[in-house]
Amino acid sequence: MSDSFEEPLFPAGTHTLLTHGGVLRSPHMETSEAIYMTSGYVYRSAEEAESAFTNDGSRFVYSRYANPTVQMFEDRLRLLEGAEACRSTASGMAAVFAAIFCSLKAGDRVVASRALFGSCLYIIAQILPRYGIETEMVDGRDIEKWRAALSRPAKVVFCETPSNPTMEIVDLKAVAELTHAAGGILVVDNIFATPVLQKPLALGADVVVYSGTKHIDGQGRSLGGAVLGSAAFIKDHLAPFLKHTGPALSPFNAWIQLKGLETLPLRVERQCRTAEEVATFLSAHGKIERTIYPGLASHPQHDLAKRQMRLGGTMVAFDVAGGKAGAFRFLNALRLVLISNNLGDSKSLTTHPATTTHQRLSPAERQTAGIADSLVRLSIGLEDSADIVSDLETALAAV
């Protein structure tokens, strides 16, 4: 693959990196990055083709392996994250699965926090054991539970922080130390926090995964994912896995998410400010039994969240009085906030985890995870905060 056309030659700030980083211009010198919608590439001779398949990878040969638009997205995200290398995938779940599975074999052991998105939980609890991989789930909030689980060797440790949907916080620095002592690598799903609010690699993690579908796109248009880590991990473990299993990000989706990165901090910081206003409103409302937001002092891990995250995040979860019936009455009375299982959109979205994202879990498993029938997850968008609060207040009157 070709080197990026221009990386800033000076200590550039975040916003500068997100508008100029990783650019790979064509000879036409376009202002907006090009979309290279091609599956393959041609060669001037048979000798050039032979060289392309035997050299160090500096030549694009097939878009399942690498593509100029996709590379620009990967380079820009790498600069934002502060990682040595990045590879993208067709979806966030493809990124999660590849990051976990690419270095595992039968007989290995995986330890994970139990508070996970439904599909992540399915990978850990259902898919990995089919291949002879031992898995153990722990309460991610309890460092002693991590210490006990990692008193034996583990190849991979996986967690979300904040978790989906109950926003449990994992002490990344402490878990990273325990992981490395157990001989493993720590893989962190940083989707809720985004690279704007939290830097897992700086806290000791080895690998970070994202669903670009969420905040990175930011407007609900495209699927995509990314895995970031050391150059050695990407080259020796992840790249061969992706090359031969094929979950490639399309150039068009890569372009959408590349452009999304340009405004990511602006959107996320605005959404965080609104989320804090919304969480404060909900915490004082008589029909809300519990409000979960890391930016509120009432969050049981508020101090840890403040140490790891710049702001409280764009997501708010809360229990509505009246159980499932009350939650459904509330959801059905909303007019501005839309019902959707997606998140990180410019539009505010809400969902009922027990019947959507986590409906595969048994009632007992949902109870253990803190996902009651009354729980609602709210992804804050870019609307005026007063309009969001007004819509929530009107909907709560129906409960």
Phi, psi and omega in degrees: 000145180287150174291155177301142182298319181211121165250141182308134181269012181222167180291085185282147176280172185302311183295326177292317178300323184281352174250338183238343187290142172073015183289134178234088186279149174277174177300345179283347177058048181293151177285306177275138184304144184278152173259113180266084181276079180218143176272328183224185186220151183253163184233148181283345180200164176296326179295322178293321177297317178300315180296322182298327183269355182240352183270203190274013179087016182280354182246134174289128182239333182195135187287351169290331179272312183194153183209143184302317180293318179297320180297323178298317177299314181297317181295318182293317178294322178300317179296319178295316184286334187079031181260158178286326185209158180213140170229141182259165181220172184288340180202168177296321180290328174297324178293315179299310183297315181296318182297323181281313193276337191295339181245016182256155173215168179304136181097345178285169184232137179236135175242135182218155172289149184279338180275093184225157169302149187307315181289326176296317178298321179297320178299311184292313189273334186246312187283309185301316180299335178297336182256021176074025179257126180282135179231146177223133179253140180228162172288108187296342180281341189257106184295333178291327176293320175298316182299318180293315182294328183261017171284347173248157181301144176218138182277319182225139173238134186228139176206159168249138173205119353297153184274160180256119008251359190268004173053046170287146183250132177257134177286095188295319182297315181293316181292325177298317180297317179293322179298313182292325177294332179272002177084018184245182174244144180260120178253125184242126170276110186253025189297314183295320185281328187066161178292350178287325187258336187211138180240087183302324181297323179290341179264004175113352178294158181260327185221140176236138177238150178224150162263107177293345177302332187272242188296329185296310169295301172082358180224019172066035187255330193213155174265149176177162178210170180207149176234131181233145179182203180288157177300323181293317180297314182296314184290315189274332186243305188285311186302314178297323179298312181293319181301318188264346176257338164084022179279060188282143174283133179289147179302323180295314178295323177298320180294317178301316184283332172299314178290328176297326179298332182299327183248008184306308181297322180298315181291311184297317181295320176295316180296324178296317179298318178293320180301320179295321176297316180296315180298320178297317177299311183295322183295340181258001184273137184293340181261007175252120184275332181203135175242130182245111177207121184301336181280352177269143178297338180286344178294130185299342179240032183303316182296319178295318179300319180296325180289326187264334187239144178290321181222175187282350178104173184259000186249141175229136175238149182200152177261126180266138178302142177097012175064213182299318181299316178295318179297318180292320177299318178298310182299319184287344180268353179290145179239324179269310179287130186263146176276118179197148179275000177279175178204168178077014183275162174290341174263141177290133184230148179220153180212164178251096189305322185298334181249003179232269188296333183238024182291341178292336183287149175288161177306322180292320179294321178294322179297317178299323181278357180078020182258089179280164176295343180271355188281133175237139176250130183238123175260118185279134180259208185253011178293166174299135184300323180297325179289322177296312180299318179299318179295318178296318182296318178295317180294323179293335177294340179277351182278000000 
